Amino acid sequence: MYAVSLTEYFNGVQKRLPEEAERVIRSLEDSGPMNKEDLSLTAKVKRAVLDHVVMQLYALGIVDVSTEGKSKICSLTKLGYEFSSLKDAV
């Protein structure tokens, strides 16, 4: 069995994610939770691409998506903040 540190795991994740994912994470870190329309504009990611990226980040536990009325609100999870801080440290 091969054990991987969290830092090594995050480095592998970062290499596999599309480049738009970093802009999404950075926007959520800088501006806090926001709906997908605002996130698309803030992160400068096309809406169709944003949905794909958000679902990848959600599956990894980096982003949480909640519903408020008709809007989907995206926010970084605790793991997302850890991912961002480890990524910045490398």
C-alpha positions in Angstrom: 0.0 0.0 0.0 1.3 3.4 -1.0 0.7 6.3 1.4 0.6 9.8 0.0 0.8 13.0 2.0 -1.9 15.6 1.6 0.6 17.9 -0.1 1.5 15.2 -2.6 -2.1 14.5 -3.2 -2.9 18.2 -3.8 0.0 18.5 -6.2 -1.4 15.6 -8.2 -4.9 17.2 -8.1 -3.5 20.5 -9.3 -1.9 18.9 -12.3 -5.1 17.2 -13.4 -7.5 20.1 -13.0 -8.1 22.5 -16.0 -6.5 25.9 -15.8 -9.8 27.6 -15.1 -10.0 25.8 -11.8 -7.3 27.9 -10.3 -9.2 31.1 -11.3 -12.4 29.8 -9.7 -10.6 28.8 -6.5 -8.8 32.2 -6.3 -12.1 34.1 -6.9 -13.9 32.2 -4.2 -10.9 32.7 -1.8 -10.7 36.5 -2.5 -14.4 37.3 -2.8 -16.2 34.6 -0.7 -19.3 32.7 -1.7 -21.1 33.8 -4.8 -23.6 32.6 -7.3 -22.5 31.0 -10.6 -23.2 34.1 -12.7 -21.0 36.3 -10.5 -18.4 33.6 -10.2 -18.2 33.2 -14.0 -17.6 37.0 -14.4 -15.2 37.3 -11.5 -13.1 34.2 -12.5 -13.4 35.1 -16.2 -14.6 31.6 -17.0 -17.3 30.9 -19.6 -20.5 29.6 -17.9 -20.5 26.3 -19.7 -16.9 25.6 -18.7 -17.6 26.9 -15.1 -20.3 24.3 -14.6 -17.8 21.5 -15.5 -15.0 23.0 -13.3 -17.3 23.5 -10.3 -18.5 19.9 -10.5 -14.9 18.6 -10.6 -14.0 20.8 -7.6 -17.2 19.7 -5.8 -16.4 16.0 -6.3 -13.0 16.6 -4.8 -14.5 18.4 -1.8 -12.8 21.7 -2.6 -16.0 23.6 -3.4 -19.5 23.4 -1.9 -22.6 24.2 -3.9 -25.8 25.2 -2.1 -29.1 26.4 -3.3 -30.6 29.8 -2.4 -33.9 30.3 -4.3 -33.1 29.8 -8.0 -29.4 30.5 -7.5 -26.6 28.0 -6.9 -24.1 29.5 -4.4 -20.5 28.3 -4.6 -18.1 28.5 -1.8 -14.7 27.1 -0.7 -14.8 24.3 1.8 -12.3 24.0 4.6 -10.4 21.5 2.4 -10.6 24.1 -0.4 -8.8 26.7 1.8 -6.2 24.1 2.7 -5.7 23.2 -1.0 -5.3 26.9 -1.8 -2.8 27.5 1.0 -0.7 24.4 0.2 -0.8 25.3 -3.5 0.5 28.8 -2.7 3.3 27.4 -0.5 4.7 25.2 -3.3 
